[in-house]
Amino acid sequence: MRRVVITGLGAVTPVGNDVPTMWRALLSGTSGVGPITRFDASAMPIRIAGEVKGFALDPSVEPREARRQSLYTRYALNAVLEAVRAARLDMAQEDPEQVGVIYGTGSGGLDLIFENHDVYRERGHRRVAPTLIANMIPDAASGYIAIQLGAQGPNMAVTAACSTGGHNVGEAYETVRRGDAEVIVTGSSEAPIHPTIVASFTTMRGLAEDNEHPELACKPFDARRSGFILSEGAAALILESLDHALARNAPIVAEIVGYGNSADALDMIAADETGAGAARAMKMALRKSGLRPDQVSYINAHGTGTPLNDSAETQAIKTVFGDHAYRLAVSSTKSMLGHLMGAAGSVEALICALAVHDGRIPPTINLQQPDPACDLDYVPNVAREAHVDVALSNSIGLGGHNSALILKRYQA
């Protein structure tokens, strides 16, 4: 099996539409949560979200195609093109059959579905866009990315609710590792901020309630936590075989060394209170990495800020790491970004790569009243400089989907 490295990163998030801007914001503890502006939410109980601000589509994307695309696809293309540039990947120099795309979403083109549903009801079936189907499907972004780059290798979109990002990066890692491609463009994207989606999560009682102080609303691991923040955005990572990256003198950000996935097989909404499913995913990733639990320095937690999720994940970490759990740094960047749903896992894998590469750990903000059931080191409120040799990214999704990724500081 081949070694797999990350050579490029790209991001579109509520705290910045490129990686450097996002990383500075996270290290400074800046929240991207604010009042909803995408639609009139004045009559809704929850009126806050993590919106992307000031987004401008990359000029290399063909305008005619862009008009047909869902917002989630446009976010994806921007993140991918930034990652390609950062990796110094020149497709003219690559065998297109050795470059693939594994890029997913949790929901697909929700904006196009809702828009065309309204068109159908108001103007009839003849006015529904003929391009709707091709652009609403969960693999629309992976298809457009391949077209944009001319990538003819493996191509698919993995959908696994809030674990989507972790699974796409993990499957991309496995594809390069087993030799099915030299390069995989991976990540995930989501654009779920729509009144119907906000209403559903509100009636589910999943969203944090603090319309007056949106930047304080998400409180992972805090005794006062009341829910998550619905957010949007995208991340992209360029994965390559080590030999290929070295041959073209590519910049190496970090190495991926383990991937695990599991199912709770319990409930479509409720998490397993014991965290057993998440623990199984972490154990699988550790086994495949060949690392001991005590070699992990940092965990980017799923850490949604919901009462059950945070305590269950804390228990899962204790199950896997034992006494070492109390020596780990654990933080939830959702405290600043909100929950990017299907995009969360890839954004958080990207954050783990930066933590390993830069030696800095972003904080969990809004952690003022620790919950006795959540008694680990959650890097409260202030970023931390640390030598991070190994980082783990956790994702836990509706339907009981769990993923775990292990990233390591690259050493020749």
N, C-alpha and C positions, 0 to 999 in steps of 0.2 A: 504494500500500500504506500502511496506517495504522500509526502508532506504537503500541506495546503496553507498558503499564506494570503493575507489581505494586503492588497497593494493600492487600493483607492477607496475613498469614502465620499458619499454625498448625502445631503439632508435638506428637507423642507419641513420646518416645525413651527409651533407657536412662539418659539423664542428666537427664531432666525431661519433664513432661507438658504443658508449654506453652512458648512461644517464649522469654520472658524467662528462665525457669529453665534451659532448655537452653543458651541463649547464655552466661549467666554461667558455667555449668559448663565449657563448651568453652573459654572465654577463660581460665579458671583451670587448665586442663589436667587436669580431673577425668575419670577413667575410669568408664564405666558397666558394665564387665565384672565378673562375679562368678560364684559357684557357681550351677549350675542348681537352681532350686527348683520348676519346673513339673512335674517328674516325678522319680522316683528314678533318678539317674544314677550311683549308687555303683559299679556294675559296669562302667561304660563307660570307655574310655581317655581320652575328652575329657569333662570334667564342668563346663565353664564356658561361659557365653554372655552376651550382652547383653540381659537381660530388661528389659521395662518394669516399673517398680515403682509400687505404690500407685495403680493406674489406677482411676478412677471414671467411669462413663459420664455424659456430659452429661445433665442432668435434662430437657432439652427433647426427648430421644429417647423415643418411646413404648415403655414397658416391655414390652408384649406382643410388639412387633416385635423389640426388642432380644434377647429370649430365643431367637429363631429365628436370629439373626445369627451369623456367624462372628466370631471375635475380630478378624480383619483389618478387617472392616467397622466394628466398634465403634471401633477405633483411628481409622479414616478419618473417621467422623462427628465425633468429638471434635476432630480437627485441622481439619476443614472449618468447624465451628461457631466455633472460635476465630478462624480466618482471616476469616470473614464479619463477626464482631464487630469485629475489628481494622480491616477495610476500611470499616466503617460502612455496609455494604450492606444496605439495607432492601428486601426483595423486594416489599413492598406498593407501593413506588414504582417498581418496574421492570416493563418489558414481559417477561413470563415467556418469550416466544419468543426473546428476545434474550439470555437467560442459559442457558448450556450447562454441561455437566459432561464433562470428559475426565480420568478418574481410574482408575488401573490398579493391578495387582498382578502379581507374578511367578508366584504359585502359586495364589491364590484361597483358598477355605475348607478348608485342609488339616485343621484341627481337626475340622470337621464330617464330612469324609470318613472319617477314622480312627475317630471315635466311632461313626458309623453302620455302618461295617464290623464293628466289634466287636459292636454290637447285632445285626446280621444273623447273625453266627456263633453268638452265644450265645442269641438269643431268636427268630430266624427272620425271614422277609421281612416279615411283617405289622407288625413293630415299627419298621421303618425309617421315619424321619420323612418325611412327604409334602412337607415344605418343604426337604428336603436339596438338591435340584437347584437351586432358585432362589437358595439362599444359599451354595452352594459355588462357583458359577461366578465367573470372574475379573471379570465386570461387575456383580456383586452390589453392591459399594460404590458404583459410579457410579449404579446404579439407585436405591439407597436415598438417596443424596445428592440426586438430582433430586426424589425424593418429599418428602424433608425440607424442601427449599427451594421446591418448586413450580417448578423450572426446566424449561422445555419446549423449550429450544434444542438444539443438537447434543449428543449423548450417546454416549460410547463408552469402552472401556477398552483401552489398548494394553498388550500383554504382550511383553516382550523381555528376559527373564531379569534380570540385574543392571543392565541399561540401561533397564529399564521406567520408572523415575522420570524420567529425562532425556527419554525419548521422549514421555511424556505431557505434560510441560511444553512440550516443543518443538512437539508437534502442537496444543496449546492456543494457543500463541503464533501459529502459522500460521493457525489458525481465526479468531482475532480480527484478525490482520493483513490477511487477505483480505476481511474484512467479513461473515463468516457469523454473527457474534454480537458483541454489545457487551461481554459479560462471560463468561469461562469460569472455572469452579471446577476447579482441576487439582491434581495431585499423585499420590501412590501410597502403598500400605500393604502391610505384610507381617507375618504371624505364623507363622513356620516352626519354632519351637522345640518339636520333637516327637522322641521317641527314634528313630523310623525315619529322620527327616531328619538328625539328628545322626550316626546310625550310617552313613548313606550318605556324608556328607561326610568322616567319619572314615576309611572304607575307601578313599575317593578320595585320602586324604592331603592334604586341603585345609585342615584346621583347625590353629590354633596349639596347641601343647602346653605348657601351664604351669599345671596345676591348682592348684599351691601359691601362685602369685602371679598371679591372673587379671588384675589391673590392669596388669601388665607384659607380658602375653602377646602383644599385637599390636604389632609393631615395623616399621611400614612404612619401607622404604628403609634399614633397618639391616642390617648384614652378618649378624646373628644371626636374622633373621626366618625364621619357620617355617610361617606360614599365617595365615588370617583367623579372626575370631571371628563365629560365627553370632549374629545379633541380630534384633530385631523393632521395629516402630514404624510411624509414618506422618508424612507432611507434607502440607500443603495451601497453595496459593498462589491468590490471586484475581488474575486477569489481566483487564485492561480496555483498551479503546481509550483513547488519551490524551484525546480529545475528551470521551468519556463520563465519565472520571474527573474532568476539570476541571469539567465541567458540574455535577457533584454535589459538588464541593469535597472529593473523596476524598483521604486521605493517600497519597502516592506514595513507595514504598520504593526502587524502582529501575526501570530500563527494560530490557526484553529486546530485544536487537538482532540476535541471530544464533542459528541452530540448524543443526547438521549431523548426519547419521547415515550409517553405512556398515556393511559386513559384511566380516569377515576371509575368509569362505568357505574355511575351512581345517580346522576341527575343532570338535566339539561341546564339548570340555572345554579343550584346550590353547590358550593364547593364541599369537598370532603373535609370535615372538621379536623381530622387527624393529619391532613397533609400527606397521606400515604402515596397518592398518585404522583405528586410533585417530587416526593422523595425518591420514588422509583426512577423518574426521569434523570434526576441528579446522579443517582448511583450508576445508571447506565452510562451517562456521559463520563463519569470518573473512570469506570471500568475500561471503556474504549480509549480513554486518554493515556492510561497507564500511570496516572498520577495518584498519589495518596491524598486523602482529604486534607491533611495538614499542610499540603503544598499550595492550597488555594488561599489567596490573600484578600480577595474582594468579591462580593456578590452584588450584582445589580438586581435587586429584588423585583418581583412582579408588583408588589406593594401598591395596590390600587387605592387604599384608604377606606375600603369597606371593612366593617367590623370583623366579619368571619374570615375573609381572605387573608388579612394581615396576620391574624393569630394562627391560622392554619399553615401559612407559609413559614412563620417563625418555628412552628413545631416541626415542619418538614426539614428545615435547616438543622435543627438540633438532632433529629433522627439520623441524618446523614453524617454530620460532622462531629457529633458528640461534644466533648469538652472544647474542641477547637472552634466550635460555633461562637464561643465567647471571645475568641481572639481574632475573629474575622471582622472586617469592615463590611457592613451591609447598608446600602442606601437605595432609596426609591426616587428616581428622577421624575416619576409621575407627579410628585409633589409640585414640580415646576411646569412640566409639559402637559399634565393631564394624561388621560388614557387615550392613546392613538389607536386603540382597538387593534385591527389587523396589522397596522404599521408599528405597533409598540415594540414587538420583539426584535425587529430589525434595527429600529432606532437604538434600542438598549444594547444590542450586540455591538453596534457602532460605538456607543459610549464605553463599553468594556474595552474595545480596541484602543480607544483614546486613553483610557485610564492606564492600560498596560504600557502604551507607548510614551505617554507624557509624565507618568508618575504622579497623577493627581486624581483624587476621588471626589466626585460631585456630592453635595450634601442631600439629606432629606430635610427640606424646609418645613416650617410650621410644626415642628416637633417640640412642644413645650410641656406637655403633661404625659410622661411615659405611661403606657399601659403595663401593668404587672405581667400580663400574659405575653407581652412583647418586650423581652428583656435583653436583647442583643445590642451590639454597637451599631446604631443606624446612622452614624456620621451626622449628628444633629446640626442643622442650620448653617454650618460653615464648611466649605470645601477643605480637603485635607491633602497635604503632600505626603506621598507614601511610595515606597518601592513596590510596585505591583507586578509580581512575576506571573501570577495566574489569576484570571478573573472568570467568574461564572455568571451567565445571564439566564434568569428564570422567566418563564412565561406560563401562565395558567389561564385557560380559556373556557368560555361557556361550552357545555357539552362534555366537560371533563377532560379537555385536551391539555396536555402538559409538555413543555419542551425545556431542555437545558442545553446550553452551549458553553464550552470551555475554551477560553482564549489564553494564549501564553505569549510572554515576551519572546520575540524572535532571537534565536541564537544560531549561528552558522554550525 
